[in-house]
Amino acid sequence: MNIKNIINKSHSLIEAKEINKISQSNMAKRIGVSPRTYTEYTRGTNEPLAMKALLNILNMLEDEDIVKIVKEWKGNADAQ
């Protein structure tokens, strides 16, 4: 699965979880990128290298370790 598909699938899963349509502009704001950048990600015209590197690293971990890291990230983001 390529980055474009991961981003689009994640976007859809978040919409389903929140039972609400989320615009690309709103999602871009949530993740801290410009709307144009997010659109490029969803179209596959631009793939963030850092995201690819992080996914490669996470792929080497067990599921529970990934959840632990993501929860720690969320805790740090909420504290800011």
Phi and psi restraints in degrees (range 20) as a CNS / XPLOR table:
assign (resid 1 and name C) (resid 2 and name N)
       (resid 2 and name CA) (resid 2 and name C) 1.0 -88.6 20.0 2
assign (resid 2 and name N) (resid 2 and name CA)
       (resid 2 and name C) (resid 3 and name N) 1.0 170.5 20.0 2
assign (resid 2 and name C) (resid 3 and name N)
       (resid 3 and name CA) (resid 3 and name C) 1.0 -57.8 20.0 2
assign (resid 3 and name N) (resid 3 and name CA)
       (resid 3 and name C) (resid 4 and name N) 1.0 -43.6 20.0 2
assign (resid 3 and name C) (resid 4 and name N)
       (resid 4 and name CA) (resid 4 and name C) 1.0 -55.2 20.0 2
assign (resid 4 and name N) (resid 4 and name CA)
       (resid 4 and name C) (resid 5 and name N) 1.0 -47.2 20.0 2
assign (resid 4 and name C) (resid 5 and name N)
       (resid 5 and name CA) (resid 5 and name C) 1.0 -66.9 20.0 2
assign (resid 5 and name N) (resid 5 and name CA)
       (resid 5 and name C) (resid 6 and name N) 1.0 -37.9 20.0 2
assign (resid 5 and name C) (resid 6 and name N)
       (resid 6 and name CA) (resid 6 and name C) 1.0 -64.2 20.0 2
assign (resid 6 and name N) (resid 6 and name CA)
       (resid 6 and name C) (resid 7 and name N) 1.0 -44.1 20.0 2
assign (resid 6 and name C) (resid 7 and name N)
       (resid 7 and name CA) (resid 7 and name C) 1.0 -64.3 20.0 2
assign (resid 7 and name N) (resid 7 and name CA)
       (resid 7 and name C) (resid 8 and name N) 1.0 -47.2 20.0 2
assign (resid 7 and name C) (resid 8 and name N)
       (resid 8 and name CA) (resid 8 and name C) 1.0 -64.9 20.0 2
assign (resid 8 and name N) (resid 8 and name CA)
       (resid 8 and name C) (resid 9 and name N) 1.0 -41.4 20.0 2
assign (resid 8 and name C) (resid 9 and name N)
       (resid 9 and name CA) (resid 9 and name C) 1.0 -65.7 20.0 2
assign (resid 9 and name N) (resid 9 and name CA)
       (resid 9 and name C) (resid 10 and name N) 1.0 -42.3 20.0 2
assign (resid 9 and name C) (resid 10 and name N)
       (resid 10 and name CA) (resid 10 and name C) 1.0 -62.1 20.0 2
assign (resid 10 and name N) (resid 10 and name CA)
       (resid 10 and name C) (resid 11 and name N) 1.0 -42.6 20.0 2
assign (resid 10 and name C) (resid 11 and name N)
       (resid 11 and name CA) (resid 11 and name C) 1.0 -58.2 20.0 2
assign (resid 11 and name N) (resid 11 and name CA)
       (resid 11 and name C) (resid 12 and name N) 1.0 -46.7 20.0 2
assign (resid 11 and name C) (resid 12 and name N)
       (resid 12 and name CA) (resid 12 and name C) 1.0 -63.5 20.0 2
assign (resid 12 and name N) (resid 12 and name CA)
       (resid 12 and name C) (resid 13 and name N) 1.0 -40.6 20.0 2
assign (resid 12 and name C) (resid 13 and name N)
       (resid 13 and name CA) (resid 13 and name C) 1.0 -65.5 20.0 2
assign (resid 13 and name N) (resid 13 and name CA)
       (resid 13 and name C) (resid 14 and name N) 1.0 -38.0 20.0 2
assign (resid 13 and name C) (resid 14 and name N)
       (resid 14 and name CA) (resid 14 and name C) 1.0 -66.4 20.0 2
assign (resid 14 and name N) (resid 14 and name CA)
       (resid 14 and name C) (resid 15 and name N) 1.0 -41.7 20.0 2
assign (resid 14 and name C) (resid 15 and name N)
       (resid 15 and name CA) (resid 15 and name C) 1.0 -60.3 20.0 2
assign (resid 15 and name N) (resid 15 and name CA)
       (resid 15 and name C) (resid 16 and name N) 1.0 -43.3 20.0 2
assign (resid 15 and name C) (resid 16 and name N)
       (resid 16 and name CA) (resid 16 and name C) 1.0 -64.6 20.0 2
assign (resid 16 and name N) (resid 16 and name CA)
       (resid 16 and name C) (resid 17 and name N) 1.0 -41.6 20.0 2
assign (resid 16 and name C) (resid 17 and name N)
       (resid 17 and name CA) (resid 17 and name C) 1.0 -63.8 20.0 2
assign (resid 17 and name N) (resid 17 and name CA)
       (resid 17 and name C) (resid 18 and name N) 1.0 -41.4 20.0 2
assign (resid 17 and name C) (resid 18 and name N)
       (resid 18 and name CA) (resid 18 and name C) 1.0 -88.2 20.0 2
assign (resid 18 and name N) (resid 18 and name CA)
       (resid 18 and name C) (resid 19 and name N) 1.0 -5.5 20.0 2
assign (resid 18 and name C) (resid 19 and name N)
       (resid 19 and name CA) (resid 19 and name C) 1.0 49.4 20.0 2
assign (resid 19 and name N) (resid 19 and name CA)
       (resid 19 and name C) (resid 20 and name N) 1.0 50.8 20.0 2
assign (resid 19 and name C) (resid 20 and name N)
       (resid 20 and name CA) (resid 20 and name C) 1.0 -158.3 20.0 2
assign (resid 20 and name N) (resid 20 and name CA)
       (resid 20 and name C) (resid 21 and name N) 1.0 141.3 20.0 2
assign (resid 20 and name C) (resid 21 and name N)
       (resid 21 and name CA) (resid 21 and name C) 1.0 -74.4 20.0 2
assign (resid 21 and name N) (resid 21 and name CA)
       (resid 21 and name C) (resid 22 and name N) 1.0 133.7 20.0 2
assign (resid 21 and name C) (resid 22 and name N)
       (resid 22 and name CA) (resid 22 and name C) 1.0 -118.4 20.0 2
assign (resid 22 and name N) (resid 22 and name CA)
       (resid 22 and name C) (resid 23 and name N) 1.0 121.8 20.0 2
assign (resid 22 and name C) (resid 23 and name N)
       (resid 23 and name CA) (resid 23 and name C) 1.0 -69.3 20.0 2
assign (resid 23 and name N) (resid 23 and name CA)
       (resid 23 and name C) (resid 24 and name N) 1.0 158.6 20.0 2
assign (resid 23 and name C) (resid 24 and name N)
       (resid 24 and name CA) (resid 24 and name C) 1.0 -62.8 20.0 2
assign (resid 24 and name N) (resid 24 and name CA)
       (resid 24 and name C) (resid 25 and name N) 1.0 -36.9 20.0 2
assign (resid 24 and name C) (resid 25 and name N)
       (resid 25 and name CA) (resid 25 and name C) 1.0 -62.7 20.0 2
assign (resid 25 and name N) (resid 25 and name CA)
       (resid 25 and name C) (resid 26 and name N) 1.0 -43.3 20.0 2
assign (resid 25 and name C) (resid 26 and name N)
       (resid 26 and name CA) (resid 26 and name C) 1.0 -65.7 20.0 2
assign (resid 26 and name N) (resid 26 and name CA)
       (resid 26 and name C) (resid 27 and name N) 1.0 -42.8 20.0 2
assign (resid 26 and name C) (resid 27 and name N)
       (resid 27 and name CA) (resid 27 and name C) 1.0 -65.1 20.0 2
assign (resid 27 and name N) (resid 27 and name CA)
       (resid 27 and name C) (resid 28 and name N) 1.0 -39.3 20.0 2
assign (resid 27 and name C) (resid 28 and name N)
       (resid 28 and name CA) (resid 28 and name C) 1.0 -58.6 20.0 2
assign (resid 28 and name N) (resid 28 and name CA)
       (resid 28 and name C) (resid 29 and name N) 1.0 -44.8 20.0 2
assign (resid 28 and name C) (resid 29 and name N)
       (resid 29 and name CA) (resid 29 and name C) 1.0 -62.2 20.0 2
assign (resid 29 and name N) (resid 29 and name CA)
       (resid 29 and name C) (resid 30 and name N) 1.0 -42.3 20.0 2
assign (resid 29 and name C) (resid 30 and name N)
       (resid 30 and name CA) (resid 30 and name C) 1.0 -59.5 20.0 2
assign (resid 30 and name N) (resid 30 and name CA)
       (resid 30 and name C) (resid 31 and name N) 1.0 -38.7 20.0 2
assign (resid 30 and name C) (resid 31 and name N)
       (resid 31 and name CA) (resid 31 and name C) 1.0 -96.7 20.0 2
assign (resid 31 and name N) (resid 31 and name CA)
       (resid 31 and name C) (resid 32 and name N) 1.0 -1.8 20.0 2
assign (resid 31 and name C) (resid 32 and name N)
       (resid 32 and name CA) (resid 32 and name C) 1.0 82.7 20.0 2
assign (resid 32 and name N) (resid 32 and name CA)
       (resid 32 and name C) (resid 33 and name N) 1.0 32.0 20.0 2
assign (resid 32 and name C) (resid 33 and name N)
       (resid 33 and name CA) (resid 33 and name C) 1.0 -126.5 20.0 2
assign (resid 33 and name N) (resid 33 and name CA)
       (resid 33 and name C) (resid 34 and name N) 1.0 166.4 20.0 2
assign (resid 33 and name C) (resid 34 and name N)
       (resid 34 and name CA) (resid 34 and name C) 1.0 -73.3 20.0 2
assign (resid 34 and name N) (resid 34 and name CA)
       (resid 34 and name C) (resid 35 and name N) 1.0 154.1 20.0 2
assign (resid 34 and name C) (resid 35 and name N)
       (resid 35 and name CA) (resid 35 and name C) 1.0 -56.4 20.0 2
assign (resid 35 and name N) (resid 35 and name CA)
       (resid 35 and name C) (resid 36 and name N) 1.0 -38.3 20.0 2
assign (resid 35 and name C) (resid 36 and name N)
       (resid 36 and name CA) (resid 36 and name C) 1.0 -63.4 20.0 2
assign (resid 36 and name N) (resid 36 and name CA)
       (resid 36 and name C) (resid 37 and name N) 1.0 -43.1 20.0 2
assign (resid 36 and name C) (resid 37 and name N)
       (resid 37 and name CA) (resid 37 and name C) 1.0 -61.4 20.0 2
assign (resid 37 and name N) (resid 37 and name CA)
       (resid 37 and name C) (resid 38 and name N) 1.0 -44.6 20.0 2
assign (resid 37 and name C) (resid 38 and name N)
       (resid 38 and name CA) (resid 38 and name C) 1.0 -62.5 20.0 2
assign (resid 38 and name N) (resid 38 and name CA)
       (resid 38 and name C) (resid 39 and name N) 1.0 -41.5 20.0 2
assign (resid 38 and name C) (resid 39 and name N)
       (resid 39 and name CA) (resid 39 and name C) 1.0 -60.5 20.0 2
assign (resid 39 and name N) (resid 39 and name CA)
       (resid 39 and name C) (resid 40 and name N) 1.0 -41.9 20.0 2
assign (resid 39 and name C) (resid 40 and name N)
       (resid 40 and name CA) (resid 40 and name C) 1.0 -62.9 20.0 2
assign (resid 40 and name N) (resid 40 and name CA)
       (resid 40 and name C) (resid 41 and name N) 1.0 -38.1 20.0 2
assign (resid 40 and name C) (resid 41 and name N)
       (resid 41 and name CA) (resid 41 and name C) 1.0 -62.8 20.0 2
assign (resid 41 and name N) (resid 41 and name CA)
       (resid 41 and name C) (resid 42 and name N) 1.0 -46.0 20.0 2
assign (resid 41 and name C) (resid 42 and name N)
       (resid 42 and name CA) (resid 42 and name C) 1.0 -69.9 20.0 2
assign (resid 42 and name N) (resid 42 and name CA)
       (resid 42 and name C) (resid 43 and name N) 1.0 -25.8 20.0 2
assign (resid 42 and name C) (resid 43 and name N)
       (resid 43 and name CA) (resid 43 and name C) 1.0 -86.9 20.0 2
assign (resid 43 and name N) (resid 43 and name CA)
       (resid 43 and name C) (resid 44 and name N) 1.0 -15.8 20.0 2
assign (resid 43 and name C) (resid 44 and name N)
       (resid 44 and name CA) (resid 44 and name C) 1.0 84.0 20.0 2
assign (resid 44 and name N) (resid 44 and name CA)
       (resid 44 and name C) (resid 45 and name N) 1.0 10.5 20.0 2
assign (resid 44 and name C) (resid 45 and name N)
       (resid 45 and name CA) (resid 45 and name C) 1.0 -79.4 20.0 2
assign (resid 45 and name N) (resid 45 and name CA)
       (resid 45 and name C) (resid 46 and name N) 1.0 -16.5 20.0 2
assign (resid 45 and name C) (resid 46 and name N)
       (resid 46 and name CA) (resid 46 and name C) 1.0 -142.6 20.0 2
assign (resid 46 and name N) (resid 46 and name CA)
       (resid 46 and name C) (resid 47 and name N) 1.0 131.0 20.0 2
assign (resid 46 and name C) (resid 47 and name N)
       (resid 47 and name CA) (resid 47 and name C) 1.0 -121.1 20.0 2
assign (resid 47 and name N) (resid 47 and name CA)
       (resid 47 and name C) (resid 48 and name N) 1.0 118.3 20.0 2
assign (resid 47 and name C) (resid 48 and name N)
       (resid 48 and name CA) (resid 48 and name C) 1.0 -68.0 20.0 2
assign (resid 48 and name N) (resid 48 and name CA)
       (resid 48 and name C) (resid 49 and name N) 1.0 121.6 20.0 2
assign (resid 48 and name C) (resid 49 and name N)
       (resid 49 and name CA) (resid 49 and name C) 1.0 -62.4 20.0 2
assign (resid 49 and name N) (resid 49 and name CA)
       (resid 49 and name C) (resid 50 and name N) 1.0 -37.5 20.0 2
assign (resid 49 and name C) (resid 50 and name N)
       (resid 50 and name CA) (resid 50 and name C) 1.0 -62.9 20.0 2
assign (resid 50 and name N) (resid 50 and name CA)
       (resid 50 and name C) (resid 51 and name N) 1.0 -37.2 20.0 2
assign (resid 50 and name C) (resid 51 and name N)
       (resid 51 and name CA) (resid 51 and name C) 1.0 -66.1 20.0 2
assign (resid 51 and name N) (resid 51 and name CA)
       (resid 51 and name C) (resid 52 and name N) 1.0 -41.1 20.0 2
assign (resid 51 and name C) (resid 52 and name N)
       (resid 52 and name CA) (resid 52 and name C) 1.0 -62.9 20.0 2
assign (resid 52 and name N) (resid 52 and name CA)
       (resid 52 and name C) (resid 53 and name N) 1.0 -42.2 20.0 2
assign (resid 52 and name C) (resid 53 and name N)
       (resid 53 and name CA) (resid 53 and name C) 1.0 -64.1 20.0 2
assign (resid 53 and name N) (resid 53 and name CA)
       (resid 53 and name C) (resid 54 and name N) 1.0 -44.5 20.0 2
assign (resid 53 and name C) (resid 54 and name N)
       (resid 54 and name CA) (resid 54 and name C) 1.0 -62.8 20.0 2
assign (resid 54 and name N) (resid 54 and name CA)
       (resid 54 and name C) (resid 55 and name N) 1.0 -43.1 20.0 2
assign (resid 54 and name C) (resid 55 and name N)
       (resid 55 and name CA) (resid 55 and name C) 1.0 -62.7 20.0 2
assign (resid 55 and name N) (resid 55 and name CA)
       (resid 55 and name C) (resid 56 and name N) 1.0 -37.9 20.0 2
assign (resid 55 and name C) (resid 56 and name N)
       (resid 56 and name CA) (resid 56 and name C) 1.0 -63.6 20.0 2
assign (resid 56 and name N) (resid 56 and name CA)
       (resid 56 and name C) (resid 57 and name N) 1.0 -40.4 20.0 2
assign (resid 56 and name C) (resid 57 and name N)
       (resid 57 and name CA) (resid 57 and name C) 1.0 -66.1 20.0 2
assign (resid 57 and name N) (resid 57 and name CA)
       (resid 57 and name C) (resid 58 and name N) 1.0 -48.6 20.0 2
assign (resid 57 and name C) (resid 58 and name N)
       (resid 58 and name CA) (resid 58 and name C) 1.0 -60.8 20.0 2
assign (resid 58 and name N) (resid 58 and name CA)
       (resid 58 and name C) (resid 59 and name N) 1.0 -31.9 20.0 2
assign (resid 58 and name C) (resid 59 and name N)
       (resid 59 and name CA) (resid 59 and name C) 1.0 -63.1 20.0 2
assign (resid 59 and name N) (resid 59 and name CA)
       (resid 59 and name C) (resid 60 and name N) 1.0 -22.6 20.0 2
assign (resid 59 and name C) (resid 60 and name N)
       (resid 60 and name CA) (resid 60 and name C) 1.0 -84.8 20.0 2
assign (resid 60 and name N) (resid 60 and name CA)
       (resid 60 and name C) (resid 61 and name N) 1.0 -5.5 20.0 2
assign (resid 60 and name C) (resid 61 and name N)
       (resid 61 and name CA) (resid 61 and name C) 1.0 -102.7 20.0 2
assign (resid 61 and name N) (resid 61 and name CA)
       (resid 61 and name C) (resid 62 and name N) 1.0 162.5 20.0 2
assign (resid 61 and name C) (resid 62 and name N)
       (resid 62 and name CA) (resid 62 and name C) 1.0 -77.9 20.0 2
assign (resid 62 and name N) (resid 62 and name CA)
       (resid 62 and name C) (resid 63 and name N) 1.0 156.5 20.0 2
assign (resid 62 and name C) (resid 63 and name N)
       (resid 63 and name CA) (resid 63 and name C) 1.0 -53.9 20.0 2
assign (resid 63 and name N) (resid 63 and name CA)
       (resid 63 and name C) (resid 64 and name N) 1.0 -45.4 20.0 2
assign (resid 63 and name C) (resid 64 and name N)
       (resid 64 and name CA) (resid 64 and name C) 1.0 -65.6 20.0 2
assign (resid 64 and name N) (resid 64 and name CA)
       (resid 64 and name C) (resid 65 and name N) 1.0 -30.8 20.0 2
assign (resid 64 and name C) (resid 65 and name N)
       (resid 65 and name CA) (resid 65 and name C) 1.0 -70.1 20.0 2
assign (resid 65 and name N) (resid 65 and name CA)
       (resid 65 and name C) (resid 66 and name N) 1.0 -37.9 20.0 2
assign (resid 65 and name C) (resid 66 and name N)
       (resid 66 and name CA) (resid 66 and name C) 1.0 -63.8 20.0 2
assign (resid 66 and name N) (resid 66 and name CA)
       (resid 66 and name C) (resid 67 and name N) 1.0 -45.7 20.0 2
assign (resid 66 and name C) (resid 67 and name N)
       (resid 67 and name CA) (resid 67 and name C) 1.0 -60.5 20.0 2
assign (resid 67 and name N) (resid 67 and name CA)
       (resid 67 and name C) (resid 68 and name N) 1.0 -42.3 20.0 2
assign (resid 67 and name C) (resid 68 and name N)
       (resid 68 and name CA) (resid 68 and name C) 1.0 -59.9 20.0 2
assign (resid 68 and name N) (resid 68 and name CA)
       (resid 68 and name C) (resid 69 and name N) 1.0 -46.3 20.0 2
assign (resid 68 and name C) (resid 69 and name N)
       (resid 69 and name CA) (resid 69 and name C) 1.0 -64.7 20.0 2
assign (resid 69 and name N) (resid 69 and name CA)
       (resid 69 and name C) (resid 70 and name N) 1.0 -44.1 20.0 2
assign (resid 69 and name C) (resid 70 and name N)
       (resid 70 and name CA) (resid 70 and name C) 1.0 -64.9 20.0 2
assign (resid 70 and name N) (resid 70 and name CA)
       (resid 70 and name C) (resid 71 and name N) 1.0 -40.8 20.0 2
assign (resid 70 and name C) (resid 71 and name N)
       (resid 71 and name CA) (resid 71 and name C) 1.0 -65.7 20.0 2
assign (resid 71 and name N) (resid 71 and name CA)
       (resid 71 and name C) (resid 72 and name N) 1.0 -37.9 20.0 2
assign (resid 71 and name C) (resid 72 and name N)
       (resid 72 and name CA) (resid 72 and name C) 1.0 -65.0 20.0 2
assign (resid 72 and name N) (resid 72 and name CA)
       (resid 72 and name C) (resid 73 and name N) 1.0 -42.3 20.0 2
assign (resid 72 and name C) (resid 73 and name N)
       (resid 73 and name CA) (resid 73 and name C) 1.0 -59.8 20.0 2
assign (resid 73 and name N) (resid 73 and name CA)
       (resid 73 and name C) (resid 74 and name N) 1.0 -45.8 20.0 2
assign (resid 73 and name C) (resid 74 and name N)
       (resid 74 and name CA) (resid 74 and name C) 1.0 -62.1 20.0 2
assign (resid 74 and name N) (resid 74 and name CA)
       (resid 74 and name C) (resid 75 and name N) 1.0 -41.2 20.0 2
assign (resid 74 and name C) (resid 75 and name N)
       (resid 75 and name CA) (resid 75 and name C) 1.0 -61.2 20.0 2
assign (resid 75 and name N) (resid 75 and name CA)
       (resid 75 and name C) (resid 76 and name N) 1.0 -41.5 20.0 2
assign (resid 75 and name C) (resid 76 and name N)
       (resid 76 and name CA) (resid 76 and name C) 1.0 -67.4 20.0 2
assign (resid 76 and name N) (resid 76 and name CA)
       (resid 76 and name C) (resid 77 and name N) 1.0 -40.5 20.0 2
assign (resid 76 and name C) (resid 77 and name N)
       (resid 77 and name CA) (resid 77 and name C) 1.0 -66.6 20.0 2
assign (resid 77 and name N) (resid 77 and name CA)
       (resid 77 and name C) (resid 78 and name N) 1.0 -39.0 20.0 2
assign (resid 77 and name C) (resid 78 and name N)
       (resid 78 and name CA) (resid 78 and name C) 1.0 -67.0 20.0 2
assign (resid 78 and name N) (resid 78 and name CA)
       (resid 78 and name C) (resid 79 and name N) 1.0 -31.2 20.0 2
assign (resid 78 and name C) (resid 79 and name N)
       (resid 79 and name CA) (resid 79 and name C) 1.0 -73.6 20.0 2
assign (resid 79 and name N) (resid 79 and name CA)
       (resid 79 and name C) (resid 80 and name N) 1.0 -20.4 20.0 2
